[in-house]
């Protein structure tokens, strides 16, 4: 859907990962029964970096393909589980373990 959307400056386009909560008995809880939003997302696209007051650009540390942890109510909704967030709104990068 957002193949050609390039976020500006320190903005990042992310897609929330599916959050399928399951009870201890193995039953899945439908999303309509909860108000929980997935807090993990995949980075789809990034801007060039934050523009500082002296005009220089501070590059982003987040890369396309990173899995990140975000707040429940972070960012601007871009439809279909896509959000645009600032780099400073990202709480952490989820490292893949081997």
HELIX and SHEET records of a PDB file:
HELIX    1   1 UNK A   31  UNK A   33  5                                   3    
HELIX    2   2 UNK A   87  UNK A   89  5                                   3    
SHEET    1   A 6 UNK A  76  UNK A  79  0                                        
SHEET    2   A 6 UNK A  82  UNK A  86 -1                                        
SHEET    3   A 6 UNK A  11  UNK A  16 -1                                        
SHEET    4   A 6 UNK A  40  UNK A  46 -1                                        
SHEET    5   A 6 UNK A  67  UNK A  70 -1                                        
SHEET    6   A 6 UNK A  90  UNK A  93 -1                                        
SHEET    1   B 2 UNK A  50  UNK A  51  0                                        
SHEET    2   B 2 UNK A  57  UNK A  58 -1                                        
END                                                                             
